[in-house]
């Protein structure tokens, strides 16, 4: 997973899976999901990110190891 903030557009992008997107759908105001050819969600775009999330704490959280291990199988 890769998280990128674009200050020039105030957009936060969370890449869940690498690869090209083939479709995008706005699921809520300023929230867009990107899909690949297999219709899997590969990314989440959050527009007006500074108004919707605390960017100062971005990247300080962690995912519990047992949660990561359960998805690796």
MDTraj code that builds the backbone (N, CA, C; nanometers):
import mdtraj as md
import numpy as np

residues = "UNK UNK UNK UNK UNK UNK UNK UNK UNK UNK UNK UNK UNK UNK UNK UNK UNK UNK UNK UNK UNK UNK UNK UNK UNK UNK UNK UNK UNK UNK UNK UNK UNK UNK UNK UNK UNK UNK UNK UNK UNK UNK UNK UNK UNK UNK UNK UNK UNK UNK UNK UNK UNK UNK UNK UNK UNK UNK UNK UNK UNK UNK UNK UNK UNK UNK UNK UNK UNK UNK UNK UNK UNK".split()
xyz = np.array([
    [0.0859, -0.1165, 0.0000],
    [0.0000, 0.0000, 0.0000],
    [0.0906, 0.1228, 0.0000],
    [0.0489, 0.2215, -0.0776],
    [0.1253, 0.3448, -0.0884],
    [0.0279, 0.4617, -0.0729],
    [0.0647, 0.5577, 0.0111],
    [-0.0187, 0.6752, 0.0333],
    [0.0575, 0.7979, -0.0150],
    [-0.0066, 0.8756, -0.1019],
    [0.0569, 0.9947, -0.1576],
    [-0.0357, 1.1134, -0.1435],
    [0.0206, 1.2257, -0.0978],
    [-0.0560, 1.3490, -0.0883],
    [-0.0042, 1.4459, -0.1945],
    [-0.0971, 1.5058, -0.2693],
    [-0.0642, 1.6031, -0.3734],
    [-0.1129, 1.7402, -0.3268],
    [-0.0243, 1.8212, -0.2668],
    [-0.0681, 1.9493, -0.2090],
    [-0.1227, 2.0474, -0.3128],
    [-0.0745, 2.0406, -0.4356],
    [-0.1210, 2.1348, -0.5383],
    [-0.2688, 2.1171, -0.5720],
    [-0.3209, 1.9959, -0.5511],
    [-0.4638, 1.9702, -0.5757],
    [-0.5388, 1.9316, -0.4485],
    [-0.4669, 1.9262, -0.3357],
    [-0.5230, 1.8852, -0.2069],
    [-0.5922, 1.7496, -0.2189],
    [-0.5200, 1.6558, -0.2820],
    [-0.5722, 1.5217, -0.3058],
    [-0.4840, 1.4187, -0.2374],
    [-0.5474, 1.3245, -0.1698],
    [-0.4780, 1.2131, -0.1070],
    [-0.5116, 1.0884, -0.1878],
    [-0.4091, 1.0128, -0.2266],
    [-0.4331, 0.8901, -0.3025],
    [-0.3761, 0.7721, -0.2261],
    [-0.4593, 0.6716, -0.2035],
    [-0.4180, 0.5492, -0.1365],
    [-0.4167, 0.4389, -0.2413],
    [-0.2967, 0.3954, -0.2771],
    [-0.2829, 0.2875, -0.3752],
    [-0.2859, 0.1552, -0.3005],
    [-0.3858, 0.0760, -0.3274],
    [-0.4015, -0.0533, -0.2609],
    [-0.3326, -0.1656, -0.3360],
    [-0.3273, -0.1498, -0.4682],
    [-0.2701, -0.2535, -0.5544],
    [-0.2114, -0.1850, -0.6767],
    [-0.0904, -0.2200, -0.7119],
    [-0.0250, -0.1591, -0.8284],
    [-0.0919, -0.2069, -0.9573],
    [-0.0885, -0.1228, -1.0571],
    [-0.1427, -0.1600, -1.1870],
    [-0.2314, -0.0509, -1.2423],
    [-0.2632, -0.0624, -1.3694],
    [-0.3445, 0.0406, -1.4334],
    [-0.4915, 0.0331, -1.3936],
    [-0.5506, 0.1483, -1.3788],
    [-0.6937, 0.1564, -1.3531],
    [-0.7707, 0.1598, -1.4835],
    [-0.8858, 0.0966, -1.4847],
    [-0.9684, 0.0964, -1.6048],
    [-1.1030, 0.1640, -1.5836],
    [-1.1368, 0.1910, -1.4563],
    [-1.2649, 0.2540, -1.4250],
    [-1.2499, 0.3290, -1.2939],
    [-1.3279, 0.4327, -1.2779],
    [-1.3299, 0.5097, -1.1529],
    [-1.4751, 0.5445, -1.1226],
    [-1.5104, 0.5356, -0.9938],
    [-1.6476, 0.5663, -0.9532],
    [-1.6463, 0.6526, -0.8284],
    [-1.7204, 0.7605, -0.8330],
    [-1.7356, 0.8443, -0.7146],
    [-1.8395, 0.7780, -0.6253],
    [-1.7982, 0.7400, -0.5045],
    [-1.8863, 0.6674, -0.4133],
    [-1.9452, 0.7580, -0.3056],
    [-1.8893, 0.8759, -0.2909],
    [-1.9367, 0.9785, -0.1980],
    [-1.8777, 1.1097, -0.2493],
    [-1.9303, 1.2224, -0.2051],
    [-1.8714, 1.3484, -0.2503],
    [-1.7199, 1.3515, -0.2251],
    [-1.6440, 1.3715, -0.3305],
    [-1.4976, 1.3834, -0.3263],
    [-1.4243, 1.2545, -0.2907],
    [-1.4920, 1.1401, -0.2979],
    [-1.4284, 1.0104, -0.2731],
    [-1.4465, 0.9250, -0.3984],
    [-1.3336, 0.8889, -0.4598],
    [-1.3367, 0.8138, -0.5854],
    [-1.2593, 0.6835, -0.5679],
    [-1.3211, 0.5734, -0.6093],
    [-1.2538, 0.4439, -0.6097],
    [-1.2065, 0.4138, -0.7508],
    [-1.0825, 0.3658, -0.7615],
    [-1.0274, 0.3234, -0.8901],
    [-1.0307, 0.1715, -0.8970],
    [-1.0701, 0.1188, -1.0119],
    [-1.0822, -0.0248, -1.0330],
    [-0.9905, -0.0700, -1.1461],
    [-0.9443, -0.1955, -1.1394],
    [-0.8671, -0.2523, -1.2494],
    [-0.9595, -0.3302, -1.3426],
    [-0.9020, -0.3941, -1.4404],
    [-0.9817, -0.4667, -1.5400],
    [-1.0602, -0.5832, -1.4781],
    [-1.0135, -0.6339, -1.3625],
    [-1.0838, -0.7429, -1.2930],
    [-1.1890, -0.6903, -1.1961],
    [-1.2142, -0.5595, -1.2014],
    [-1.3121, -0.4928, -1.1154],
    [-1.2731, -0.4953, -0.9670],
    [-1.1426, -0.5034, -0.9399],
    [-1.0911, -0.4961, -0.8032],
    [-1.0592, -0.3501, -0.7715],
    [-1.0844, -0.3082, -0.6491],
    [-1.0478, -0.1726, -0.6078],
    [-0.8966, -0.1686, -0.5934],
    [-0.8324, -0.0779, -0.6678],
    [-0.6872, -0.0663, -0.6602],
    [-0.6430, 0.0657, -0.5979],
    [-0.7364, 0.1597, -0.5817],
    [-0.6986, 0.2864, -0.5218],
    [-0.8181, 0.3660, -0.4734],
    [-0.7892, 0.4556, -0.3791],
    [-0.8907, 0.5447, -0.3233],
    [-0.8379, 0.6866, -0.3337],
    [-0.9134, 0.7722, -0.3980],
    [-0.8754, 0.9131, -0.4124],
    [-0.9671, 0.9966, -0.3232],
    [-0.9058, 1.0819, -0.2420],
    [-0.9818, 1.1698, -0.1532],
    [-0.9496, 1.3134, -0.1917],
    [-1.0473, 1.3802, -0.2505],
    [-1.0310, 1.5200, -0.2885],
    [-1.0606, 1.6074, -0.1675],
    [-1.0030, 1.7278, -0.1649],
    [-1.0148, 1.8188, -0.0500],
    [-0.9697, 1.7472, 0.0769],
    [-0.8604, 1.6758, 0.0658],
    [-0.8120, 1.5895, 0.1736],
    [-0.7821, 1.6648, 0.3028],
    [-0.7309, 1.7851, 0.2928],
    [-0.6959, 1.8587, 0.4149],
    [-0.8192, 1.8950, 0.4968],
    [-0.9350, 1.8967, 0.4331],
    [-1.0604, 1.9267, 0.5031],
    [-1.1258, 1.7997, 0.5569],
    [-1.0845, 1.6835, 0.5066],
    [-1.1502, 1.5574, 0.5412],
    [-1.0699, 1.4690, 0.6358],
    [-0.9406, 1.4951, 0.6490],
    [-0.8566, 1.4081, 0.7318],
    [-0.7461, 1.4889, 0.7976],
    [-0.6859, 1.4329, 0.8990],
    [-0.5756, 1.4971, 0.9691],
    [-0.4453, 1.4581, 0.8990],
    [-0.4001, 1.5389, 0.8064],
    [-0.2814, 1.5076, 0.7281],
    [-0.1536, 1.5108, 0.8109],
    [-0.1552, 1.5805, 0.9225],
    [-0.0357, 1.5886, 1.0073],
    [-0.0012, 1.4526, 1.0677],
    [-0.0992, 1.3672, 1.0881],
    [-0.0747, 1.2354, 1.1469],
    [-0.0699, 1.1244, 1.0418],
    [-0.0688, 1.1623, 0.9166],
    [-0.0648, 1.0653, 0.8082],
    [0.0617, 0.9806, 0.8182],
    [0.0445, 0.8522, 0.8138],
    [0.1579, 0.7619, 0.8161],
    [0.2059, 0.7251, 0.9545],
    [0.1451, 0.7784, 1.0587],
    [0.1886, 0.7463, 1.1937],
    [0.1179, 0.6248, 1.2496],
    [0.0110, 0.5821, 1.1845],
    [-0.0621, 0.4644, 1.2317],
    [0.0040, 0.3377, 1.1820],
    [-0.0366, 0.2264, 1.2396],
    [0.0168, 0.0974, 1.1971],
    [-0.0976, -0.0018, 1.1814],
    [-0.0720, -0.1045, 1.1040],
    [-0.1662, -0.2141, 1.0888],
    [-0.1140, -0.3273, 1.1765],
    [-0.1966, -0.3823, 1.2649],
    [-0.1494, -0.4917, 1.3509],
    [-0.0931, -0.6067, 1.2684],
    [0.0174, -0.6645, 1.3154],
    [0.0852, -0.7716, 1.2424],
    [-0.0075, -0.8895, 1.2172],
    [-0.0903, -0.9269, 1.3140],
    [-0.1790, -1.0415, 1.2931],
    [-0.2793, -1.0145, 1.1824],
    [-0.3146, -0.8879, 1.1627],
    [-0.4057, -0.8525, 1.0553],
    [-0.3348, -0.8668, 0.9202],
    [-0.2101, -0.8241, 0.9122],
    [-0.1312, -0.8353, 0.7892],
    [-0.1112, -0.9822, 0.7562],
    [-0.0761, -1.0641, 0.8553],
    [-0.0516, -1.2057, 0.8307],
    [-0.1753, -1.2773, 0.7779],
    [-0.2940, -1.2386, 0.8238],
    [-0.4149, -1.3068, 0.7798],
    [-0.4453, -1.2778, 0.6335],
    [-0.3973, -1.1648, 0.5818],
    [-0.4205, -1.1324, 0.4409],
    [-0.3115, -1.1863, 0.3506],
    [-0.1998, -1.2240, 0.4057],
    [-0.0884, -1.2736, 0.3254],
    [-0.1145, -1.4142, 0.2735],
    [-0.2009, -1.4870, 0.3371],
    [-0.2276, -1.6262, 0.2979],
    [-0.3066, -1.6355, 0.1705],
])
top = md.Topology()
chain = top.add_chain()
for i, resn in enumerate(residues, 1):
    res = top.add_residue(resn, chain, resSeq=i)
    for name in ("N", "CA", "C"):
        top.add_atom(name, md.element.get_by_symbol(name[0]), res)
traj = md.Trajectory(xyz[None], top)
